[in-house]
Amino acid sequence: MRRGDLAAGAAYVGAAVTVSQLAGPFWLFLLTSAVITAVVAVSVGVIYDNAGLLSLCQMTFAGLGAWTVGWLNLKTNLPFLAMLPFAAAVPFAAGVAIGIPALRLRGQNLAVFTLVFSAAVARVVFADGFPGLIEGNRVHPPGFADSDSGYFLFCAVTLGLIGIAVTALRRTRTGRWWFSVRRSERATAAMGRSVVLTKLSAFAVSAAIAGVGGALLLALNGIVSGASFQPIESMTILTSALMFGAGHLEGALLTGLFGQLIPNFLSDVGLPRDISPMLFAVGGVIALSRGEGGLSSALRAAGRRLPSLRRTRRAETVAPALRSLPSGHDPAAKARSVLDIQDVSVSYGAVKALDGVSLSMPEGGFLGLIGPNGAGKSTLVDALSGFLPSHEGRILLGGEDITVLPPRKRALLGLRRTFQQGHTPLDLTVGGYLALASAGADTPIAEALDWFSLPPPPTPIAGLDVGSRRILEVCGALMSHPKVALLDEPTAGLAGPDRDVFVEALAAVTAHMGVAVLLIEHDIEAVVSLCHSIAVLDFGQLIATGSPQDVLEDPRVVAAYLGSST
């Protein structure tokens, strides 16, 4: 664990012990409720702050956890601790069941789907009452936590363990993929990861955490009703979690504290408690308008700006020296074709974006793709990487027809790409991103960073400038040792020495590794210095191919760029 984690953990334990010893029964009940609310808020942080999914059924999952424990308490003699895993397992299964059809939706459509699910469960399951409610069969906390202070400490420990587990999970490959899919589903698929599986894992984990929160709430009250788990409760906890930033444990704690304190304060001053959801809704909207992460991220950002916690700045750029990067490249194999584009055409209604484009790339070749704006360059890259729903023609990678394969499978077969707009997840470190992008590769991360003069692995991506993020994305694509890399305007945002160093490093790395590169670029000087040959598109048609000198002197190319052959 990091030193900051240890310090925060020590402060948390000290505060919990102090409260358990000094607080009276009313405050213990109130603060225990706040801790339980924080558990559910952590589930919101997992699904929204990490994976970027807007769910309106977290309290429904909490209700399923409470319903499960109530049923087990009525039908069995299991102790509470033995029932707690079931409170997580049932919502986990429910999350998987509804997640499979739901997670092909995005944004508001997903929110509506989860809201409908929440309303359906409230009407079909919770409306008939919770097990044990009519019989008066109360659920009791564990024997060692049967007092007010004891149960408060038990809930605080449970929240702490969940926080540690979620923090650790975020630092694994699974957690990093959550951040990646939140930043860009296209970039995640282009790295060979299933977007649906990634979102489904976040959905199921968040459901399990919410289920534990529901079980803790049941043990606090002994008996609960469906009123505690209605759709409006899910909306309230979502907006308050957005406001305080439940993606961090301190944000989840603030969500729980203010979620309990504000309604009680309103009651004390003679105002309706129902005002509090309105306040949280306004706060959530303000938090979203000011950026992602809510209050907790703002506090962390302020802390990083302190002199003692300044971010590591990008190191001075130095000319890269050739390193011993692993290379399976056979120079004699350059004549073999690795990517064949056969009569690819793309139409948008009456507009022909691509018209019968055919190209062939040899192993280790460096082909530049240029043309005026709107010529069809990005459309061709989308077609090659699988991001177009349909097109005419065939695409072969190493002799294998990949025309109908999705982006993820093309990436796994060795076709990687970068994007015009940066898609590196800002929540990751430089090393964390490269660990995702180069899964299975044997190139040391530190060595690859040295090649491209990038900062050390612990550096947060959020602290990099736009040009460095673009270089990092290229570095990740090449570190995976693909057969073909499609680089979409990699020098955009670079100028002066940074650009020169990057171009030199790119030439050296690709030559050493034997990766075939299709370079889409407006920087003609970079194209000429890097590419063995150039292809030119204009109005979706391939108008010239050949050596850089021959192509740039072609009258048709001059006319395409300048509007006149002279």
Number of C-alpha atoms within 10 A of each C-alpha: 8 6 8 9 12 11 10 13 15 12 11 16 14 11 12 19 15 11 16 21 11 11 14 13 13 10 14 21 18 17 23 27 23 24 30 27 28 29 33 32 34 33 34 35 27 27 26 25 24 26 24 22 25 19 23 27 32 34 31 31 33 32 35 32 33 35 27 25 32 27 15 21 20 18 11 10 10 13 15 19 10 13 21 21 16 20 30 29 21 19 29 24 15 16 24 20 13 16 22 14 12 19 20 13 15 14 11 12 14 19 18 18 19 22 21 15 17 24 19 15 21 21 13 10 15 22 14 11 16 21 24 21 15 9 8 11 15 18 24 18 22 16 11 9 15 15 13 19 21 19 23 27 21 20 24 25 16 18 25 18 12 18 19 16 11 23 18 12 13 18 14 14 14 15 21 24 28 28 23 30 25 23 20 17 19 18 25 26 25 28 27 22 23 19 23 18 13 23 24 25 20 25 28 26 22 28 34 29 29 35 36 33 33 34 29 32 24 24 21 22 14 17 20 24 18 19 14 17 25 21 23 18 17 23 20 21 27 28 25 32 36 32 27 28 32 35 27 24 24 21 27 30 25 24 30 29 20 18 22 19 15 17 17 17 15 15 13 11 8 9 13 13 14 11 12 22 20 13 15 25 20 14 20 23 15 14 22 15 10 12 11 16 25 27 24 22 19 17 13 12 11 11 13 13 11 10 8 8 10 11 15 13 13 15 10 10 15 14 17 17 12 12 13 9 16 13 16 11 16 12 12 8 12 16 12 15 18 21 24 20 20 16 16 20 22 22 14 8 7 6 10 15 21 26 18 16 18 16 15 16 22 20 24 25 24 25 27 27 25 22 22 16 13 13 20 24 24 18 18 23 22 17 23 26 26 25 17 15 9 13 16 16 15 17 24 17 21 18 12 12 13 19 21 13 13 18 29 22 19 22 25 16 17 19 27 31 27 25 21 15 12 18 20 27 25 17 17 22 21 28 21 21 25 25 21 21 28 21 15 11 15 13 17 14 21 14 13 20 21 19 24 26 23 23 23 18 17 12 19 21 23 16 17 20 13 16 18 21 22 25 26 27 25 23 23 28 25 28 25 25 25 23 22 29 25 25 24 22 18 26 22 17 15 17 12 7 12 20 18 15 18 23 18 18 20 20 14 17 22 21 18 20 20 23 25 25 27 23 24 24 21 19 13 13 9 17 22 16 12 21 19 14 20 24 22 24 25 23 19 24 18 20 17 18 19 16 16 20 11 12 19 18 11 15 13 18 23 15 13 18 13 11 10 11 13 7
